[in-house]
């Protein structure tokens, strides 16, 4: 069997081959050049090994072979067969449990993302079916108008009357068929709505599983890196690979600094009254949980229509983008790129809100604008200035507070 390589595979193989200290160069008749270590060679085929890959080539498809020095072959084979960062064997025995935990967290995140894609596809199918129903209903309305205008005149010839009756009957038949299609589409709508409800619940559960796993992994990672930094030994060569993989889970780094809930007064009605002290710059701050991921130092900003947070935090918390980036003017007059998105659940000291429209600050801007609690949430929170600070009344409840309708994010001229 001949070896067939896609362009991506060829580039990947070529790049890995360049990383070897010495290699064999195999030029194929189709012009592709492969680099690796020849471990098996017979009159009919050869086996070219690359990190994590063995490629069998027939002699018929090979144009030329440039072999490395015989002295370097043993070292090259050892290098090409050495474990890679994506393999457990690459890490010391005592680090492998941490690696396996990261692999498990990757899988949980993948399941959550797959659930998100499924929900998004179902919502797309729902909108498409709704458009079909609207189109079919318009067709029926137009047909009914034509049927209402049907009439026969004694002055018309029998042939013309017969033609009009046939056209009328054909339109009736077509209208009934269209009505039947509408009924089937309505059944599809009901089915899709039920599927979406189940899919959203499944997505919510997987998101919560990921949030809990990320919290646990983040705490474990902090303890591990703290111990590692306390040692006098140089940084192990495997650490950057593990660190890079860990950074693919920004949610883990947002949940590891949770503070105790600030003091409050419990009222006779069961509400909790917090007095927020004035912070740096005269602003007031609260800790906000987004889809069970804690974000501290959310600044209360009555001048912001929507809540604003960095794109990395928003996406880590499972924000769903609902439109392209728009130019938005912030308090200091700058224009920043903001992605409109929705957070399914927001919790402030026990009071739930959702879904909440937020603006995600495009990458590169997150360090310039703090996380802001905007009026789409603030307007649902009783706030009152007192000599001690800002008095905020929280109503703990199981269900989300339905936010008052707000205009969509629009570009600032």
Helices and strands as residue ranges (DSSP letters): H 7-18, E 24-28, E 33-41, E 45-50, E 53-58, G 59-61, E 62-66, H 70-80, G 88-90, H 93-148, H 158-230, H 239-246, H 250-254, E 264-266, E 272-276, G 280-282, E 285-290, E 293-300, E 307-310, H 311-316, E 320-329, E 335-343, E 346-348, E 351-353, E 356-361, E 372-373, H 375-378, E 382-386, E 389-394
